[in-house]
Amino acid sequence: MALTDTAVRNAKPAEKAQKLADEKGLFLLINPNGTKYWRQKYRFDGKEKLLAHGVYPDVSLKDAREKRDAARKLLANGVARCFGYGL
């Protein structure tokens, strides 16, 4: 189930880092110190990789989804490296 802006805003840190999944590999990583990072899991050449999209609230849920879609489009075209993403 996709995240909502309210769920992201109200997410509280725990003793260990936790992940709130959105969709298509995008998730919000919440560290014990309260920082929230947008991350995306993807596979390229059969290997799982992790992509960073920024820190919440500097990067909103909408912006993170746009970055996710742009990265997926690059991956679909076989682009392994991009200046803005470091894929």
C-alpha positions in Angstrom: 0.0 0.0 0.0 1.3 3.4 -0.9 2.4 5.9 1.7 0.5 9.1 2.4 2.0 12.5 3.3 0.4 12.3 6.7 1.9 8.9 7.4 5.4 10.2 6.4 5.0 13.3 8.5 3.8 11.4 11.6 6.4 8.6 11.4 8.3 8.4 14.7 11.8 7.0 15.2 12.3 3.6 17.0 15.3 2.0 18.7 16.4 0.5 15.4 16.2 2.0 11.9 12.9 1.2 10.2 11.6 1.3 6.7 8.2 2.5 5.5 7.5 1.1 2.1 5.8 3.1 -0.6 5.7 1.3 -4.0 8.0 0.3 -6.9 11.0 0.0 -4.6 10.7 3.4 -2.9 10.8 3.5 0.9 11.4 6.0 3.7 14.3 5.0 6.0 13.8 6.4 9.6 16.9 6.3 11.7 16.8 6.2 15.5 18.0 9.9 15.7 14.8 10.9 13.8 16.3 11.6 10.3 14.2 10.4 7.4 15.8 9.4 4.1 14.2 8.5 0.8 15.8 5.3 -0.7 15.0 3.1 -3.6 15.9 -0.6 -4.1 16.4 -1.8 -7.6 18.2 -4.6 -9.5 20.7 -4.0 -12.3 22.6 -6.9 -14.0 21.1 -9.3 -11.5 22.4 -7.4 -8.5 20.4 -5.5 -5.9 21.3 -1.9 -5.5 20.2 1.0 -3.4 19.6 4.6 -4.6 19.3 7.7 -2.4 16.8 10.4 -3.3 17.2 12.8 -0.4 16.1 13.8 3.1 12.6 14.3 4.2 11.2 17.1 4.4 13.6 18.7 1.9 12.4 16.1 -0.6 8.6 15.6 -0.4 6.8 12.4 -1.0 5.7 13.7 -4.4 9.3 14.7 -5.3 10.6 11.3 -4.2 8.1 9.5 -6.4 9.1 11.7 -9.4 12.8 10.8 -8.8 11.8 7.2 -8.5 10.0 7.2 -11.8 12.9 9.0 -13.5 15.3 6.4 -12.2 13.1 3.6 -13.3 12.8 5.1 -16.8 16.7 5.2 -17.0 17.0 1.7 -15.8 14.4 0.5 -18.4 16.5 2.1 -21.1 19.6 0.2 -19.8 21.4 3.3 -18.5 23.7 2.1 -15.7 25.2 5.5 -14.8 23.6 8.9 -14.7 25.1 12.2 -13.5 22.1 13.0 -11.3 21.6 9.5 -9.8 24.9 7.7 -9.8 23.2 4.5 -10.9 
